[in-house]
Amino acid sequence: MAEFGALSLVPPLLAIGLAIVTRRPMLSLFLGIWSGAVIYTGSLGIGQTFDWIVAAIIVDDGFHVQILIFTLLLGSGVALIWRLGGALAVREWATKRLQSQRTVGITTWVLGIAMFFDDYANTAIVGSTMREISDELRISREKLAYIVDSTAAPVATLGISSWVAFQLSLIDREYRDMGVAAEAPTAFETFVRSIPYNTYALLAIVMVGIVVYTGRDYGEMLNAEHRAWTTGNVNREDAQPLQKVEEELGAPIDQRPMLRIFFAPVVVLIAVTLASAFWTGYQSWVSSQAEAGAPTAIGAAANETGLTQVLIDVVGAGNFATALIWGSFAMVVSAIVLGLAYGLFDIGEAVDTVLDGFGIMLTAVTILVLAWTISSVADTLGTGDYVAGLAQGYLSAELLPVLILFVAAFVAFTMGSSWATMGLVTPIAVPVATEFGTGFELVPVAVGALFSGAIFGDHSSPISDTTVLSATFSGADLIDHVRTQIPYAVTVFLVVVGCYLLNGYLGVPAFVFLPLGVVALVGLVIGLSKFDADRKDLEPVATRRTADVDHRGREATAESPDGAE
């Protein structure tokens, strides 16, 4: 393969820069892809551009096609719930019971943590469920998208999920490639020991809790929250949300708004997705166990390797893309059945609504395809290998986690994929950690730093699929979501750097630097929100604006931070 060196950075950085400056992600992504084709072919590269776009959709295992089908079906599910008055019922319920932005924010945060099994399902379920409630309490769509995004990948990388299975496979493969599988700790042990050093994921989750509990904001998020609170506009006037349910579907059926219309399809989605993932994983696990001559009964296998390891193996072997399709299809069917059973529409109207649901997802689907394509361009030009190679000469035992963090963050930012970054950087990080350490004690540190950097880069990048889906299901403008989330992500990132430096140079253990990191985040949120608010002549908590009125028409005073009596 040809070496493109620094030129390999041009396509992703051009696409990201243009998207942030112009707020036109589709045009920016296409120009980035086209620039990559020009670099790759040495000519106009039009044919190569469209070849890459087609290839990004039809990858070998069909994963991207499955995610597109899932996204379209989710759009239909959302459209059906809206049409049948489910969202209206939730809004009425929220008006009576949820009294503050803090309550809604904490509920969204907890729900995001609970949806640990898959980041795509997490963004879809949490974003769609909480959007109407947050609108009722005048929470900006940017804030909702931030909460959803920051409790998707960070949570999935820590729980029993497809993410953990992928991470385990990378560690295991690297030990085997190095020829040290016999004397090295198991992949599972290495992963468990790496969790405290996956510091960005841990502190990003904590950061959400701090922000929603205190109600303090800074950067463009502060402006967004003040806009939403004082005007009721949860999006900018000229924003381009990736999903416009209200505008494109019209008024809902309001004759009998029922909560069951909203929650029953969502419960079906979760139940069928989890059951399908477990079933496909169990089938795959049984086959692999049989090929290896190992026990095929879960109980017998658990006696040998432990129940937790068996569960991770089973869930990790599951086909989550297929499970998501089955779950979203079941969601659509259940919504149609409810609508027919209650006489809210006929089958013709149901089919029309399903098709309308596809329509509200077309913008998101287009951006997803272009984001996957720019990632393929970066992979073809060797962007990740180039960046990783640059850092190798600067490694030291003390700086190892910090440098791995920066490399992984930059690769993920330019490629828009945590998984691709982990796949690229793991073969570099694990051998280097082994070389600098006396044995394998630095490997968990390196692995945790790699995961941290990959998730941070993914959070900060407008070409990340989870960033796109978080904005989609929260109903936010993609670039507004990125611009408001980056200051929070960078704040956590800088605290993580400080934690790693304390560990590397002073030997401060994780059980000490993690609490210090939490304290630092609390101080930074309070300090930065006050500084930014003073600079803009605003309150650091939007709901503390004296003489404003809350969404129920009552005066919101400085002593009533959530507008409650």
N, C-alpha and C positions, 0 to 999 in steps of 0.2 A: 504493500500500500504506500502511496506517495506520502511524503512528509510535508505538512502544510504549516507547521510551527505556529507562530503568532497569528497568522491569517485564519487559523481555525477558530479564533475568538470572535472574529468579525460578525458572522451571521447571528449568533445568539445575543451578543451585546447590542448589535444594531436593532434587532427586533425588540429587545427589552427597552432600550433607550427610547426608541420611537414610540412604543406603546405608552410609556409613562408620560412623555412630553405631549404627544398628540391626542392621547386618550382614544385612539383608534386601533384596538388590538388586532383586528383581522388584517387590515392593510399592513400594519407593522410586521406581523408574523410572516405574511406573504413576501414582503420585501426582504426580510431576513433570510427566508428559504431561498429566494431567487439569488441573493448575493452569494450564498453558499454554493449554488449551482454554477455561478460565474467563476468562483474560485476553483471549484472542482473540475470543471470542463475547460476552463480557459477561453470560453466563448460566451455567447448570450445566455446559454443554459436554460432556455425555456422548457425544452423537452425533459431535461433532467429534473427541473422543478416539479413538473406534474408527475413524473415517475416516482419521485420521493413521496409526494402527497398520497398517491395510490398505495405505495408500499407501506406507508405508515398506518393505513386503515387495515390492510390485509397482511398482518404479521403472521408468522408461521403457525402459531397456536390459536389464531382467531381471537385473541384476548381483546384487542381494541374493538373489533366488531361487536363482541359481546357487551362491552361497556357502552357502546353507542346504543345498542338495543335496550339495555337496562335504562339508560338515560331517557330515551324516547318513551319507554313504557312508564317510567316515573312521571314524565310530563303528562301522560294520559291519566295516571292515578291522581295527580294533583288537580288536573282539570275536572275530573269527575267529582272529586270531593268539593271543589269550589262550586261547580254547577248545582250539586245537590244540597248546598247550604251548609255543609260541614264546617267550613271556615267561618261562616256567619255565626254558627252555634258556639264555636270556640271563642269568638270575639265577645259574644254576650256573656258567656261563662266567665271570661277573664275580667270583664267590666265589674262583675259582682264580687269576685273573689281575690284577684291579684291586685293589690293596692299600690304597688310601687315598682319602679324600674329595677330596684335592687332585687326584689323577689323574682321578677321575670329573668333577670340576668343570672341569678344563682340557679334557678330552675334549668335554664338552658345549659349552664356549665355542668351541672350534675348529670343531666341527660346525656350530654356529650361524653362524659366519663363513663357512663353506663353502657354506651354503644361502642364497646372496646373491640368488637370482633372484626370490623372492617371499616376502613376510612371512607370509602365511597358510600357505603350504606349509612355511615355516621352523618356525613354531610347532608345526604338526602332526607333522612328521617328527622334529624334535629332542625335543619333549616326549614323544612316544610311545616313541621309541627309548630315551631315557635314564631314563625313570621307574623301571623295575624295577631298573636298576643303582644308581640313587641311593638307592632304598629299601633295597637290600641293604647299602649303606654308611651308612645312617642319616642321609642328607641330607634336611632338611625339604623338603616339597613347596613351601613358600614360596620357599626358596632356588632350587630348580629352576625355578620359574615366573619368578623374577627373571632368571636366566641366559638362559632362553629368550626372554623379552620384550625384554631389552636387547641381544640379538643378532638381532632380527627386523627391525623398521623401521630402526634405525640402520645396519644392514648393507645393507638393500635400497636405502636412499637414496644409497648411495655406489657400488654396483656396476652392472652391466648388468642392468637390471630394468625392470618396469613403472613403478616409482617414478621412475626417471630419465627415462623417456620422458614421463611426466606433467609432471615438473618442466621439461623442455625445452620442452614445448608451452606451458606458462604463460609462460615467458620470451619465447619467440618471439611469442606472441600479444600480449603487452604492448608489445614493440618495434613491432609492426605497428599496434596501436591508437594508439600515440604518434606514428606517422608517421616513425620514425627507423630503420626496418629497414635502409635503405641505408647509413647511416654508423655504425650501432651494430655492436659485435662480434657474431659469430654466437651463437645460443643455446647451442651446444655449448661455445664458448670461455668464455662467461659462466659456465656451469655448472662447468666444470673449475676456473676461477679462484675459484669460490665454495666449493669443497670444504674448503680450510683454515678457512674461516669457518663451515662447518657443524660448529662446534666441539663442540656437544652430542653429535652422533652419534659423532664420533671419540672423545671422552673417555668417553662412556658405554660404548663397547666396551672401552676401556682399563680403565675402572673394574671391569668384570666380571673381567678378568684379574687385577687387583690383589686383589680380594676372594677369588677362588677360590685364588690362589696363596698368599696369606698366611693364609687361613682365618679372618681377623678379621672380626667383624661388630659392628654396633651398632644401637640402636633395637629395634624389635620383632623384627627378624631375629635378633638375638642370643638373645632368649628362645626363638624357634622352633628355632634350632639346638641350644640346650642341651636343650630338650624332646626333640627327635628323638634326640640322642645318648644321653641318660641313660635315656629310657623306651622308645625304639624307635617312638614315635608320630610318624610323619612328618607327620600333620595333627593339629590340636587335637581333643580328644575330641568336642566339640560342633560341629566344623567341618562345612560343607556343600559338599563338593567338587562341581564341575560335572560330573565324570565319575567314577562309582564302579564300575569294572570288576569288581573282586573281589567286591563285595557283590551286584551285580545279575546277574552271569553265573555265579556259583558256581565250583566247583573246576575247573581245567583237566584235559584228558586228559594223564595223566603217564606213559603206557606207553612212549612213545618221544620225549622232548623233543629237538628238533633245531633248531640255529641257523638252518638254511636256511628253516625255517618262519617265522622272524621276519624275516630279512634279505631273502629273495627278494621278498616283497610290497612291502617298503619300496623296494627297488631298482627294481622295476617302477613304483611310484608316481612316483619321481623321473624315471626315464627317459621314461615316457609323458608326464608333465607338461611336461618340457623340450622333447621332440620336438613335442608338440602346440602349445606356445606358439610355437616357431620356425616350424612349418608354417603356422599361422594368420597369424602375423606376415608371413611371406614372401608369402603370397597377397595380403594387404592391401597390402603394400609394392609388389608388382608392379603392382597395380591403380592405386595412387596415382602411381607412376612413369609408367605408360602415359598416364594422364589429363594429366599435366604434360608429356608429350613427352620424358621423360628416359629414360636407359638402364634396361632392365628386367633386365639381367644383373648379378649382384653384382660380378663382376670389373670390368665397365665403369664401374659407378657408383662403385666404390672408387677408381678412377683419378681421378675428379673430386672426390670429397668426402673420401676416406680410408676405409679399411676399418673403423676404429673407429666412425665416424659411421654407416656403412651398417649395421653390426651393431646399434648402438643403435636405429636406425630400424626395423630388422626385428623385433627383440625387443620394442621399444616398441609396435609395431603389433599384436603378438600379443594374442589374446583369452585372457588368463590365467584368467579365471573358467571358460571352457569347457575350457581345458587342465587345470585342477584337477579338474573333473568327470570328464574322460576318465581322468586319472591315478588318481583314487580308485576309479573303477569297475574299472579294470584291476587295481588292488590287490586288490579284493574277489574278482574272478574268479580271479586267480592263487592267492589263499589257498584258495579252494574247490577248485581243481584239485589243489593240493598235498595237501589233506586227503583228497580222494577217491583220489588216486594212492597214498597211503600207507595207505589203508584206515582212517583215523582216525575218519571219520564217513560217513554216507550223505547223499544229497541232501536228504532231509527235515530232518535235523539241521543241515545247512548253511543252509537257508532260515530255519530257526528262529533260528539264531545271527545271521544278517543282520538279522532283525527285532529281535532283542534289542539289537543294536548301534545301531539307530535309537533305541531306548528310552534308552540311556545318554546320548544327546546331547540329549534333549528340554529339560532345564534350560538348557543352553548355548544352544540354538536360541531359546528363549523370551527369554533375556536379550539375545541379539543383536538380535532383532526390536525389543524395547523400547529398546535403546540406539540403534538406527538411528532409531526414532521420536522420541526426545528430541532427537536431532540435527536432525531435520526440523522439530520445534517451534521450536528455536532459530533455524533458518534462516528460518522463516515470520515469527517475531517480530522478526527483524533483529538478533539478539544480536551477531553478528560485526561488522556494520556499525557498530553503536552503540559497541562497544569500540574499534574502529579509529578512529572519528571522534573519540573522546575524546582519543586520544593525539596526533592531528595537530598540535595547538597547542603541544605541548611538544618538538617535534623540533628537533635541532641536528645539525650534522655530526659533532661528537664523540660525542654520545649516540645517534646514529642506530641503530647496531646493537643497543644495549642496549634502547632503546624498542621497536624492532621485535621483539626477542626476547620482551619482556614481553607485548606485544600478542598476538603469535602464540601464546605459551604460554597466555594466559588464554582466548583464543578456542578453542584446541584442547581445553583442559581442560573448558570448558563445552559444547562441541559433540561431543567425543569422536571427532574425526576430523582426522587430519593433512591429508588431501587437501582436505577442505572448507576448512580453515584456509588452506592454500596458495592455493586458488582465490579466497578472500575477500581476503587481505592482499596478494597479489602486485600487483594493480592499484593499490594504495596505495604499497607499498614501492618499486617500481621508479621511478615518476615522481618521488617525493620524493628518492630517492638521486641521480637525474639532476639535480634542481634544486639540491641542496646541493653536488654535485661539479663539477669542471671537466671535463665530458665524462661518461664512463661508468665512471670508476675506482671509484666507490663502489657501483655496482650489484652486483658480486659479493659485496661485504661485506653489503649489505642482503639479498640472496638467501640467503646462507649463514645469516645471523641468523634469517631467516624460517623456513628449514627446521629450524634448531636449536630454535626456540621451539615449532614445530608438533609436533616429535617429543617434546619434553619434556612438553608439555601432554597429548599422547596417552598417554605413559607413566604420568602421574600420575592419569589419569581412570578411574574405574570404569565409565564408559559408553563406553569405547573398544573397538572390535571386536577389536583385537589384544590388548588387556589381557584381554578375556573369553576369547579363544581360547588365550592363553598359560596362563591358569589352567585351562582345560578340558583341554588335552592334557597338562598337567603333573599333573592330578588334584588341584589345589589349590582351596581356598575362595577365591572371587573377592575378597571384601573383605579377607581375610587377605593375599592377594597384593598388593593395593593398599597396605595399611597398612605392610607390610614393605618394599615397593619405594620408596615416596615418600621416605624419608630418604636413600636412595642417589641417587635422581634429583635431589633438591634439592641435595645436595652437589655433584654434577656441574654443575648449573645455576649455583650460586654461583661456582664456578671459571670457568665460561664468562663470567659477568658481569665477573669480574676481568680475564680475557683481553681482552674487548672494550674495557674502560676503558683498559687499557694501550695497546691499539692506537689508540683514539680520541684520548687526551690526550697520550700520550708517543710515539706513532708506532712502537711496538714491532711488528715484522712477525710474520706468522704462524709462520715457521720458528723464531722465538724464543719466542713466547707459548705455542705448543703444548707444547714440552718443559717449560716452566715449569708449565703446567697439569697435566702428568703428575706432576711432582714434588710439586705441591700436593696432588693426589689421594692420593699415597702417604702424605704427612704427615698428611692429614686422616683417612684410614682408620686409621692407627696411633693417632693421638691420640684420635679419637672412640671407637674401640673400647676403648681403655684407660680413658678417662673413664667411659664407660657401664658397662663391666664392673665397675670399682671402685664405682660408685654402686649397682649391683645385687648386689654381692658375688659376682660370677661371673668366670670366666676369659674374656678377649677372644676366645680360640679354644676352642670348645666341647669339642674332643677333648683338651684339656689338663687336664681335671678329674682330679686325682689320686684314685686308688682306684676310678675307674670302670672298666668293662670294655668292650672293643670288641665289634663284632658277631660276632667269632669266639671270644669267651670269654676273650681274653687281657687282662691288666691294661694299661690305658692310663696311662702316667705323664706327668709334666710334661715330661720330656725327649723324649717320643715323641708329637709333635703330631698325628699321624695314626693313632695307635693301632697302629703297626707295630713290629715288633721291630727 
